[in-house]
């Protein structure tokens, strides 16, 4: 079974975008479905969770639109270097009307290709430069993954409460650990959402973050998780792409919340769930736009309500009683808008409530919450909130 995932990422503070979601035009006439050709550039392959998720999304698109295998050309293990530009040029030369790339560092090379091939649509995951590039055929896409991070945090908080009730830990031991890749806004937004989800059901929880400075390193992620456990963290989560952290947690008997894919096979007694992304809705939308000759958003970002975000199956052998019911309640609240992940009444920075936050000329706080991913597809939340400690080495 073909799986694929991503390695994109990361936004620096300077990576915020325009205050409106620009839209640019695709081919005015459209393309007959049988003539569509899709190119995909992956940072990894099916053995790496992030790319595996993207591959699953491409499979979903292909099935939904009824495309033949010959109509989808996939290139794996393409680095964040000139090899990406070469891959994009080759896909365009092979007749692809649309080309996707899934890693943050692919963006500048995809823009190079977009300038060279103005009749081909180029779509880049997790980037931020499409709106300012001046290229009508350049697009960025991501999902509101902070929503699934929040839901997975609720799962974690429920588990912590059970551990206290069972006497496994005491109230003063309520500290989670988080294995982060890089100190970028995407990672900060994600771990803050996870923490706020846990805090919504377990108010006294704190969290420690350690960075691996790598998107995917089994050894570094395992070592980082082990260090967090040694520091007294009683539950671990991650924004990193391998099974390193769950492997460490299974060995130590520490509950873990993964990322991208289910970690139950790796940590059968300790994996609770994983925050995940369903890339299928975007890939289906973008390729359907090529067929229809309709506009593709310059910045596309959808979440739970559109089926773009989710958590993986709950491990009934590990989650706390009542978790499924609580998850359903929280997911419904996110979808109907009654729950705002970054509700400013639920956190403080330096002991103060945040009532304004301007970044690149955009005011992100209004109506009582931080409007994450509403002004562009890439995450922007990079506040250091109280209750979370992190060290950048």
C-alpha positions as CSV (number, residue, x, y, z in Angstrom):
1,X,0.0,0.0,0.0
2,X,1.4,3.3,-1.1
3,X,1.9,5.8,1.7
4,X,3.4,9.1,1.6
5,X,4.2,12.0,3.8
6,X,5.7,15.3,4.1
7,X,8.7,17.1,5.1
8,X,7.9,20.7,4.3
9,X,7.8,23.2,6.9
10,X,8.4,25.9,8.9
11,X,7.9,29.4,9.0
12,X,10.0,32.1,10.4
13,X,8.5,35.2,11.8
14,X,9.3,36.9,8.5
15,X,7.3,34.3,6.7
16,X,3.8,35.9,7.0
17,X,1.8,36.8,4.1
18,X,-0.6,39.3,2.7
19,X,-3.8,40.2,4.5
20,X,-6.0,38.7,1.9
21,X,-5.9,35.3,0.1
22,X,-5.1,36.2,-3.4
23,X,-6.3,34.0,-6.2
24,X,-4.7,33.5,-9.6
25,X,-6.0,31.9,-12.7
26,X,-5.4,28.5,-14.1
27,X,-5.8,27.5,-17.7
28,X,-8.9,29.4,-19.0
29,X,-10.1,26.5,-21.2
30,X,-9.4,23.7,-18.8
31,X,-8.0,20.3,-19.7
32,X,-9.8,17.1,-20.6
33,X,-9.5,14.7,-17.7
34,X,-7.9,12.0,-19.9
35,X,-5.2,14.5,-20.9
36,X,-4.3,15.7,-17.4
37,X,-0.8,15.0,-16.2
38,X,0.3,15.6,-12.6
39,X,3.8,16.0,-11.3
40,X,4.8,15.5,-7.7
41,X,8.1,16.2,-6.0
42,X,8.7,14.7,-2.5
43,X,11.4,15.4,0.0
44,X,11.2,11.7,1.2
45,X,9.6,8.5,0.2
46,X,7.0,6.1,1.5
47,X,9.3,5.2,4.5
48,X,9.0,8.7,6.0
49,X,5.8,9.7,7.6
50,X,5.4,13.2,6.2
51,X,5.9,12.2,2.6
52,X,3.8,9.1,3.2
53,X,0.9,11.4,4.1
54,X,1.3,13.4,0.9
55,X,1.5,10.2,-1.1
56,X,-1.8,9.1,0.5
57,X,-3.3,12.4,-0.5
58,X,-2.2,12.0,-4.1
59,X,-3.7,8.5,-4.1
60,X,-7.0,9.9,-2.8
61,X,-7.0,12.6,-5.6
62,X,-6.2,10.0,-8.3
63,X,-9.0,7.7,-7.1
64,X,-11.5,10.6,-6.7
65,X,-10.8,12.0,-10.2
66,X,-10.4,8.6,-11.9
67,X,-6.9,9.3,-13.3
68,X,-4.7,6.5,-14.6
69,X,-1.3,5.8,-13.0
70,X,0.4,7.0,-16.2
71,X,-1.1,10.5,-15.5
72,X,0.7,10.9,-12.2
73,X,4.5,11.2,-12.2
74,X,6.1,11.1,-8.8
75,X,9.7,11.9,-7.9
76,X,10.9,10.9,-4.4
77,X,13.9,11.8,-2.3
78,X,14.3,15.2,-3.9
79,X,16.5,17.4,-1.8
80,X,16.1,21.1,-1.0
81,X,18.7,22.1,-3.7
82,X,19.1,22.6,-7.4
83,X,17.9,19.0,-7.9
84,X,14.4,20.2,-7.1
85,X,14.6,22.8,-9.9
86,X,15.8,20.0,-12.3
87,X,12.9,17.8,-11.2
88,X,10.3,20.6,-11.7
89,X,11.8,21.4,-15.2
90,X,11.6,17.7,-16.1
91,X,8.0,17.3,-15.0
92,X,7.0,20.4,-17.0
93,X,8.9,19.1,-20.0
94,X,7.0,15.8,-19.7
95,X,3.7,17.7,-20.1
96,X,2.5,18.1,-16.6
97,X,0.0,20.9,-16.3
98,X,0.4,21.1,-12.5
99,X,3.4,20.3,-10.3
100,X,3.4,19.9,-6.5
101,X,6.4,20.0,-4.1
102,X,6.1,19.1,-0.4
103,X,9.1,20.5,1.4
104,X,9.7,24.0,2.8
105,X,13.1,24.2,1.2
106,X,11.7,23.4,-2.3
107,X,9.9,26.8,-2.6
108,X,12.6,28.9,-4.2
109,X,13.3,26.2,-6.8
110,X,9.7,25.8,-7.6
111,X,9.4,29.5,-8.1
112,X,12.3,29.3,-10.6
113,X,10.4,26.7,-12.5
114,X,7.2,28.8,-12.4
115,X,9.0,31.7,-13.9
116,X,10.3,29.4,-16.7
117,X,7.0,27.7,-17.4
118,X,4.2,30.3,-17.1
119,X,1.6,27.9,-18.5
120,X,2.2,25.3,-15.8
121,X,0.7,25.6,-12.3
122,X,3.2,25.1,-9.4
123,X,1.9,24.4,-5.9
124,X,4.1,24.3,-2.9
125,X,3.3,23.0,0.6
126,X,4.1,25.1,3.7
127,X,5.7,28.0,1.9
128,X,4.8,31.7,2.0
129,X,6.2,33.4,-1.0
130,X,3.5,32.8,-3.7
131,X,1.5,35.9,-2.9
132,X,4.5,38.2,-3.1
133,X,6.2,36.4,-6.0
134,X,4.4,38.2,-8.8
135,X,3.9,34.8,-10.4
136,X,0.3,34.0,-11.3
137,X,1.1,30.3,-11.6
138,X,2.7,29.9,-8.1
139,X,0.6,28.7,-5.2
140,X,1.1,27.8,-1.5
141,X,-1.0,25.3,0.5
142,X,-1.1,24.0,4.0
143,X,-3.8,22.9,6.5
144,X,-5.0,24.1,9.8
145,X,-3.1,21.3,11.5
146,X,-3.1,23.2,14.7
147,X,-6.7,22.0,15.1
148,X,-5.7,18.4,15.1
149,X,-2.8,19.2,17.4
150,X,-5.3,20.7,19.8
151,X,-7.5,17.6,19.6
152,X,-4.5,15.3,20.2
153,X,-3.7,17.5,23.2
154,X,-7.1,16.9,24.7
155,X,-6.4,13.1,24.3
156,X,-3.1,13.7,26.2
157,X,-4.8,15.7,28.9
158,X,-7.4,13.0,29.5
159,X,-4.5,10.5,29.9
160,X,-2.7,12.7,32.4
161,X,-5.9,13.1,34.5
162,X,-6.2,9.3,34.5
163,X,-2.6,8.9,35.6
164,X,-3.2,11.2,38.5
165,X,-6.4,9.5,39.5
166,X,-4.7,6.1,39.3
167,X,-1.8,7.3,41.5
168,X,0.7,6.7,38.6
169,X,1.8,10.3,39.0
170,X,1.0,13.2,41.4
171,X,-0.4,16.7,40.5
172,X,3.1,18.2,40.8
173,X,4.4,15.8,38.2
174,X,2.1,17.0,35.4
175,X,4.8,17.8,32.9
176,X,4.7,16.9,29.2
177,X,7.7,16.8,26.8
178,X,7.7,17.8,23.2
179,X,10.2,16.8,20.5
180,X,10.3,19.7,18.0
181,X,12.1,19.8,14.7
182,X,13.0,23.5,14.3
183,X,12.0,26.7,16.3
184,X,9.9,27.9,13.4
185,X,6.3,29.3,13.6
186,X,4.9,26.1,12.2
187,X,6.4,24.1,15.1
188,X,5.6,26.7,17.7
189,X,2.0,27.0,16.6
190,X,1.6,23.2,16.6
191,X,3.1,22.6,20.1
192,X,1.2,25.5,21.6
193,X,-2.0,24.2,20.2
194,X,-1.2,20.7,21.6
195,X,-0.4,22.2,25.0
196,X,-3.6,24.3,25.0
197,X,-5.7,21.2,24.2
198,X,-4.1,19.3,27.1
199,X,-4.6,22.3,29.4
200,X,-8.3,22.6,28.5
201,X,-8.9,19.3,30.4
202,X,-5.8,19.3,32.7
203,X,-5.4,22.9,33.9
204,X,-2.1,22.4,35.8
205,X,-0.1,20.8,33.1
206,X,3.2,22.3,31.9
207,X,5.4,21.4,29.0
208,X,9.1,21.3,28.0
209,X,10.2,21.5,24.4
210,X,13.5,20.3,23.0
211,X,14.6,20.7,19.3
212,X,16.4,18.2,17.1
213,X,17.1,20.7,14.4
214,X,16.1,18.1,11.8
215,X,12.9,17.3,10.2
216,X,13.5,13.5,10.3
217,X,16.2,11.8,12.3
218,X,15.2,8.6,14.2
219,X,18.3,8.8,16.4
220,X,17.9,12.4,17.3
221,X,14.2,12.1,18.0
222,X,14.8,9.1,20.2
223,X,17.5,10.8,22.1
224,X,15.4,13.9,22.5
225,X,12.5,11.9,23.9
226,X,14.8,10.1,26.3
227,X,16.2,13.4,27.5
228,X,12.7,14.8,28.1
229,X,11.7,11.6,30.0
230,X,14.9,12.0,32.1
231,X,13.8,15.6,32.9
232,X,10.6,14.3,34.4
233,X,8.2,14.5,31.5
234,X,5.5,11.9,31.9
235,X,4.0,12.1,28.4
236,X,5.6,12.9,25.1
237,X,4.5,14.4,21.8
238,X,6.3,15.4,18.7
239,X,6.6,17.5,15.6
240,X,9.2,15.3,13.8
241,X,8.7,12.7,11.2
242,X,10.1,9.4,12.4
243,X,9.2,6.8,15.0
244,X,12.1,7.7,17.2
245,X,10.1,9.3,20.0
246,X,7.5,6.6,20.2
247,X,10.2,3.9,20.2
248,X,11.8,5.6,23.3
249,X,8.4,6.0,25.0
250,X,7.4,2.3,24.5
251,X,10.7,1.3,26.0
252,X,10.2,3.6,29.0
253,X,6.5,3.0,29.5
254,X,5.6,6.6,28.8
255,X,2.5,7.6,26.9
256,X,3.1,9.3,23.5
257,X,1.1,11.3,20.9
258,X,2.7,11.0,17.5
259,X,2.5,12.9,14.2
260,X,1.5,12.1,10.7
261,X,0.7,8.4,11.0
262,X,-0.5,6.1,13.7
263,X,2.3,5.0,16.1
264,X,0.4,2.1,17.6
265,X,2.5,-0.5,15.7
266,X,5.6,1.1,17.1
267,X,4.3,1.7,20.6
268,X,1.4,-0.7,21.1
269,X,1.1,-0.1,24.8
270,X,1.9,3.7,24.9
271,X,0.8,5.4,21.7
272,X,-2.5,7.3,22.3
273,X,-3.1,8.8,18.8
274,X,-1.3,11.1,16.3
275,X,-2.1,14.5,15.0
276,X,-2.4,14.2,11.2
277,X,-3.2,15.9,7.9
278,X,-5.3,14.7,5.1
279,X,-3.8,16.2,2.0
280,X,-6.3,14.6,-0.3
281,X,-8.8,17.5,-0.3
282,X,-6.2,20.0,-1.6
283,X,-4.8,17.7,-4.3
284,X,-8.3,16.9,-5.5
285,X,-9.2,20.6,-5.5
286,X,-6.1,21.7,-7.3
287,X,-6.2,19.1,-10.1
288,X,-10.0,19.5,-10.5
289,X,-9.2,23.2,-11.1
290,X,-6.9,22.3,-13.9
291,X,-9.6,20.1,-15.5
292,X,-12.2,22.9,-15.1
293,X,-10.0,25.8,-16.0
294,X,-10.8,27.6,-12.8
295,X,-8.7,29.6,-10.4
296,X,-6.4,28.0,-7.8
297,X,-6.0,29.9,-4.5
298,X,-2.7,31.5,-4.1
299,X,-2.9,30.6,-0.4
300,X,-5.1,27.5,0.4
301,X,-5.7,26.4,4.0
302,X,-8.5,24.2,5.3
303,X,-9.0,22.3,8.5
304,X,-11.3,19.9,10.3
305,X,-14.5,21.2,8.7
306,X,-13.2,20.4,5.2
307,X,-11.7,17.1,6.1
308,X,-8.2,18.3,5.8
309,X,-7.2,17.7,9.4
310,X,-7.8,14.7,11.7
311,X,-6.3,12.5,14.5
312,X,-5.5,8.9,13.8
313,X,-7.4,6.1,15.5
314,X,-7.4,6.1,19.3
315,X,-5.5,3.3,20.9
316,X,-8.2,1.7,23.1
317,X,-5.4,-0.2,25.0
318,X,-3.9,3.1,26.1
319,X,-6.3,6.1,26.1
320,X,-8.3,7.1,29.2
321,X,-11.9,6.2,29.6
322,X,-14.2,8.7,28.0
323,X,-11.6,9.9,25.5
324,X,-13.6,9.1,22.4
325,X,-16.6,11.0,23.6
326,X,-14.5,14.0,24.6
327,X,-12.8,14.0,21.3
328,X,-16.1,14.0,19.4
329,X,-17.3,17.0,21.5
330,X,-14.1,19.0,20.9
331,X,-14.0,18.2,17.2
332,X,-17.6,19.4,16.9
333,X,-16.7,22.6,18.7
334,X,-13.9,23.3,16.3
335,X,-16.0,22.6,13.3
336,X,-18.9,24.8,14.4
337,X,-16.5,27.6,15.6
338,X,-17.5,27.5,19.2
339,X,-13.9,26.4,20.1
340,X,-11.1,28.7,19.0
341,X,-7.7,27.0,19.4
342,X,-5.9,30.2,20.2
343,X,-8.6,31.8,22.4
344,X,-6.6,34.5,24.2
345,X,-8.5,33.9,27.4
346,X,-6.9,30.5,27.7
347,X,-3.2,31.6,27.8
348,X,-0.9,34.4,28.9
349,X,2.5,35.7,27.8
350,X,4.7,36.9,30.7
351,X,1.6,36.8,32.9
352,X,-0.4,39.1,30.6
353,X,-3.3,38.5,28.4
354,X,-2.5,39.1,24.7
355,X,-4.9,41.6,23.2
356,X,-2.9,42.6,20.1
357,X,-0.2,41.0,18.0
358,X,0.9,42.6,14.7
359,X,3.2,40.9,12.3
360,X,4.2,42.2,8.9
361,X,1.5,44.8,9.1
362,X,-1.2,42.3,9.9
363,X,-3.1,42.4,13.2
364,X,-3.7,38.8,14.2
365,X,-5.6,39.2,17.5
366,X,-9.3,40.3,17.3
367,X,-12.6,39.0,18.6
368,X,-10.8,37.3,21.5
369,X,-8.5,35.0,19.6
370,X,-5.4,34.7,17.4
371,X,-6.5,34.3,13.8
372,X,-4.0,31.6,12.8
373,X,-3.7,30.8,9.1
374,X,-6.5,33.2,8.1
375,X,-4.3,35.6,6.3
376,X,-2.1,33.1,4.5
377,X,-1.7,29.3,4.4
378,X,1.5,29.2,6.5
379,X,1.3,29.3,10.3
380,X,2.1,32.6,12.0
381,X,1.7,31.9,15.7
382,X,5.1,32.2,17.4
383,X,4.4,33.5,20.9
384,X,6.1,32.0,23.9
385,X,3.2,31.4,26.2
386,X,3.4,30.7,29.9
387,X,3.5,27.1,30.9
388,X,5.8,26.0,28.1
389,X,9.6,26.1,28.3
390,X,11.9,25.6,25.4
391,X,15.6,25.8,24.8
392,X,17.2,26.6,21.5
393,X,20.7,25.1,21.4
